Amino acid sequence: MLRIIIVIACLLTFSVKAKQLSAGWELWYPYQYHNNHSELVGLDIDAFNAIMKRADLSFSIAEIPWKTHLHFIKTGKVDLAMGASKTAERAEYAYFTEPYRQETVNLFVKKGHSDSIKMNSLKDLINSDYILGVESGYYYGEEYAKLINQYDFKENIIEAIDLEQNVSLFLKGHLDGLLVDPNTMHAFIKKYQLWDQFEAHPMPIYSDDIVIMVSKKSVDKSVVEKLNNAINLLKAEGFFATLSSQWVTPN
């Protein structure tokens, strides 16, 4: 009987170690996208691959819309999400790793119009004539998260499925500005040659750490420890600083 228990314990241990974790990605320049050779590349992809390799964890990856991805992390259908921000709501169903990069969100407006957009903070949007575009499911900081629950703020926000839809609305004159990561915006402007269309408004929006989310439903917390060890080692080696310099274009 003891031998049988030992064998079962060994098999269980092996199955835990051998489990292939699942992850997702969404089109998001310059962090996650397919290049001209149909290869999945980007800052987040390179960082995630390096972290998983250093942690000695195997994984599969599939393209998933971000809101669906968050739901799958919550239900345990998907184990990991890269490029994530830490929020109180997400902490109810996910663990967070150590940060591997920083994210910033800016307000982008029509080029030459920054002086005419009289806003010093997001709350100034209330009772104004300005309409801003955001992307569904994305995090824009604590101030935005509080304000979006107010009707008189929310009525000045248009939520789109992606940046392309927001830019289309902007170019048609339906939006006064977009809340976007500056690296993403720069990559989009470069791709579609829209240099004469956008500029960053000086109003601060949000800047914080970016982490990997780990589903509490499907993943043991020991996996988070492995990921953190890998992140800290790569950080000490200067890997993430070098990676950022390769992917991020200076303003």
N, C-alpha and C positions, 0 to 999 in steps of 0.2 A: 504493500500500500504506500509506504514512504517513497519507494522508487517511482510509482505512478504519479504521486504529488509533485515530486521533483521534476519529472519529465513535463508535466502540464505547466508547471511554473516556468520552465525554460522555454516552452513553446509560446507562452503568453508574452514573456520578455522579448523573444525574437520578433513576434508579431508587432509589438509596439515599436521596436527599433526599425523594423522593415517597412512601417507604414509610409506610403507616399502621400505627402501633404498636397492639398489643392490650393491654387491661388488664381487670381484673376487680374486682368488688365483692361484698360479702356483707352481709346485714342485720346492722347493728351501730349501735344508737342511742348517741349522737347524731351518729355519724360517717358512716354510709352507710345510707340507707334511702329508701323511697318515701314522699312526703307524701300528704296527702289528695287531691291533684290528680294523683297518679301520676307526680310529678316526682322524679327521683333527686337527693337533697339530702343535706346533712350537712357536718360540719366537714372531713372528709377529701375529700369530693367537691368542695367549694368550693376547698380548697387545691390539689387535683390539677388541676382545671380551670384555675386561675390559673397554676400552674407550667407546664403544657403550652402554654398560650397565650403566656406570656412566652418560653418556649423555642422557639416557632414549630414545634411538633410536633403532627401530627394523630394521632388515635387513635380506636379503637372500644372499647366497654366492654360486658361481659356479666356477669350474676350467676353466681358460681362459689363453691361451698363452699370454705372456707379451705384445708383439707388438699389438696383437688384443685388449687386455685390454686397452692399451693407446688410440687406435682408438675409442673404445666404450666410453671411458671417453670424448673424443673430440666430439663425435656425441650425447652424452647423453643417449646412450643405456645402459650404466652402470654408477652408481652414484659415487662409491668410489673405490680407489685403495690404499691398504696399502703397506708399504715397498718401498716408492717412494723417489726419489731424486728431488730436486727443480732445474729446468732449465728454461731459458728464453723462449724456445720453448713451453714447457708445460704450462708456465704461461699464454699463450695466450688463453688456453681453460680450465684451471683448477685453482681452489683455492688451497692453501697449508695450512695445519694446522701447529700448533707449532710442533717442533720435539719431537719424543718419544724415539729415540735411535740414535746412531752414526753408520756410516758404513765406512769401510776401504776396499780398494782394493790393493792387492799386486801382484807382478810378481812372479809366481812360475815356477821354472826351474828344470832340472834333478838334483837329489841329488848329491852333490859334484861338481857341475858345476857353482856355483855362481861366482867364481873368473874368469872363462873363458868367461862369458857373460859381455863384456866391455860396459856397459851402465850406465850413470848417470842420464839420463832423457829420456822421451819417444821420444824426437826429435832425439836422437842418433840412433833411429831405421832407420831413413832415410839414404839411401845409404849403409846400413849394409846388412849382409847375414842372419840376424835373422828373423824368422817368428813367430809371436805371435798369439795366439787364443783368441777370445772374443766371447761373446754370443749376439745374435741378439736382438736389442732393449734395451740393458742395458746401463747404464750411467757409464762412467769411469773417470769422472772429466772434468774440463774446458779445461785443456791442451789437453787431448785426443780429446775432442769435436772439437777443432780448427784444430788439426793435421789431423784428419780423412778426412777432406775436401781436403787435399793435395794428389795428385796421388802418389808422391814418398814416402809417408808414408803409404798410404792405400794398396799399393802393397805388403807390408810386414805384412798385417793383414789378418787372415782367420776368417770369421764369421760363427759360428755354431749355431744350434738351442738350444743347452743346454750344460751343463758341461760334461755330459757323452760322447757326440760326440767329444768334444774338448780333453778330456782325451784319448779317443780311437786314435785320430789323433796324440796326443803327444807320446803315447806308441808305435805307429808305426813309429816314427821318423819324422813325417811330420811337427811338431812344435818344436820350441826351448823353448817356455814358454807359460804360460796362465795368463791372467789377471783375478783374482778371489778374492772374499771376503774370508779372511783367515778362518773365522768360517765355511763357506760353504766348503772350501777345506779340512779343518780338518775333518768335518763330512763325506765327500766323501772318504777320505783316510782311515778313521776308518771303514767305511762300507765295503770297498773292500780290506782292508788290504794291502794298497799300501805304507807302511811306508818307504820302501827303494827306492821309486821312485821320491819323490818331496822334495823341500826345497824352502823357500822364499828368493828371491833375495833382497839385501838391498836397491835397488833403490826405492824411494818413488813414489807412483802412485796417490793416491787420498784418502781423508778422509773428510766426511761431514755429515750433519744432514739427518736423514730419517724421512719422514712425511707421512701423509695420503693426497692423492690427491682427490679433490672434483670437479665433473663436473660442469662447469659454465652453461652448456646447460640444465641440468636437476634438479639442486639443488639450493635452495635459500641460500644466504650467511649466513642467521641466523643459518643454520646447522653447518657451520664452527665455529661460535661462541660457539655453544654447545660442539662441539668436542674439541675446544681449552680449554674451561673451564674444561672439563673432564680430558684432558691431564695434565693441570697445577695442578689440585687437586691430581691426581695420582702421579705426579712427586714430589709434596710436601710431600706426604705420603711415598715416597721411594719405590713405587711399581715397577717402571721400573728398578731401580738399583737391586732390589731383583730378578726380573724376568731375567735380563741379567746374573746374577751370576748362576742361575739355568740352563740356556740354553747354555751359551758360555763356551767353554772349553779353559783354559789358554794354550798359546803356549808352 
